[in-house]
């Protein structure tokens, strides 16, 4: 490195963009890739339960609701959506000083990239709605299938 080479400053990571990426594509790790780059292992790990859950949806459409493997896979899709929405909420509620200190350490603590605007608040509201719906749907489906399976086993034992 010569005396004229200077480190390239990192682009500012905007809280609103990260929040929307977590809400829209957080189940696939988009927000993690935006914040930490393509080498982020947690970003890649977000996609695994989501992909398995989508495979469960495909199995239900192909084999019907009696497919036992889909009983296990479908709640993973709900879990992926819940984690993504929770990530959006947690990121959006961080104060600007904490956001910039963590993701934009080269900027002042009160830099605009860490501020919360109306678009950020809208993402939080939508994440609350979608996340709560996905959580309740995953619980309802899991419990319904579990109790139906218990009834089927009870009927088999009584014969």
N, C-alpha and C positions, 0 to 999 in steps of 0.2 A: 504494500500500500504506500503510495507516495504522498507527499504533503498536500497535493491538490485533490486527492480522493476524499470525499466527505460522505458520511453515511447518508443514505437516502431516507428522508423522514417518512415514517409510516403514515398512511392516510388515516384520517380521523374516522372512528367507528361511531356512527350515529345511533342513538338509543331508539329513535322512532323506527328506523330501518330494521334494526335488530329485532325489535318487538314484533313488527309485522312479518318478518321472516320466520320468527318462532311461531306465530299464529298460523300463517299460511302453509309453511313447509317444515315446521319444527319436528314433525314426526319423522322426517327424513334427514334431520340435522342441519338444515339450511342456515339457521342462526349461528350454530357452532362453526360452520365453515366460514361464514362472514366474519365472525369475531376472531377465530383462531387459525384459519387457513385449512387447506385440504388435508393436511396431515393430522388433524385432530381426531384422535381415536374415539372420543365420546360422540363426535358428530357422526362417525360411521356406525357407532353402536346404536344410535337412535333409529336407524333404518331397519335393523334386524327384527325387532318385535313388530314393527309396522308392516314389513314385508310378509312376515309369518301370518299376521292378522288378515292381510289382503288375500293370502293363499287360503285362509279359512273361509273368507267370503266366496272365493272361487269354488271351493269344495262344497259349500252349502248350495250354490247355484247348480253345480254338477250332480251331486249325490243326494241332495235334499237335507232336511233338518235332522235326519236320523244318523248322520255321519258323526261318529263319536270324536274323531280327530278335530273336526271343525268346532266342536264344543270347547276344546282347549285353545284353538287358534284364534277364534273370533274375539275373545276378551283382550288379546294382545293388541289388536287394532285399537280398541278403546283405551287401553293403557298408553299406547303411543300418542294418541290424541290428547289424553289428559296431561301427560308429561309435557307435551309441546305447549299446551295452553298455560300450564303452571309456569313454565319457563318464561313465556311472554309476560305473564303477570309479575313475576319476580323481577325481571329486567326493567319493566316499565316503572315499577315503584321505587327503584333506586334513586337516591338523590344525585344531582349532577356531579357533586364533588366525588362521590364514591364511584360513579360511572366513569368519569374522566380519569380518576386515579387508577382504576383497574384496566380500562380498555384504551385510554388515550393519555398515558403518562407524560407524553411530550407536549401536551397542551395545558393551559391554565386550568385550575380546578373548576372555574365557572364558564368553561368554553361552551358554545352553543350546541355542540354534538351531544352533550349529556343532558340537555334540557328536555322537559316533558311538555309536549304541546297537545293540542286537541286531537291530532291524529293518533298520538300515543294513547290517550285516554280512550278513544274509540276502539283501539285494538284491545285494551284491557277489558272493556265492557263485552266485546264480542268473544274474547277468550274465556271470560267467566261464563257466558251463556253456552258456548260450544263445549267447553271443558266439563261443566256440570252435566250437560246432556249426555256427553260421551261416557262419563263416569257412571251415571245412573243407568244408561242403556247396557253397559258392560256388566254391571252388577245384576240387573234384572235378567238379562239373558243367561248369565252363569247360574244364578239361583234357579231359574225356571228349568233349565236343562238338568241341573243336579237333582231337583225334586222329581222331575219326570222319570229320570233314570232310577231313582229310589223306588218309585211306584212300580215301574216295570220289574225291578228285582223282587219286590214284595209279591207281585202277582205270580212270578215264576216260582217262588218258594211255596206259595199257597196251593199250587196245583199238584 
